[in-house]
């Protein structure tokens, strides 16, 4: 029986020789693999959120963000020593409080709190090194202290 409407764009071409043609899908225009059903999802392509109901992630801890920001802002202020040291100390304090809150209530931000702690402790070490070097080498060279130690009136 022949097709009364002629050959359509999705009909298989006539067989030329003994070469078999792969099956073409009627709605995509492409080749269809054996065993594939249109609209079928493969097991590896599903979005699965484990441990959170409804797919919502817990919120970030505000103190962890504050710790990281304070520690990063302290870097340019380390030239003046005092503001940088104070900001680094606040970054360390907020980092420890944030880590205790994260472990207690399960909010996110552990990495930010750790970054704030590491940067803050490094800057505090530099701050203490600067204070100690000032006390050891710079105190004797201050103009108001030079020449006043051994004078008598």
PyMOL commands that set and color helices and strands:
alter all, ss='L'
color gray80, all
select helices_A, chain A and resi 43-45+53-55+62-80+82-105+110-138
alter helices_A, ss='H'
color red, helices_A
deselect
rebuild
show_as cartoon
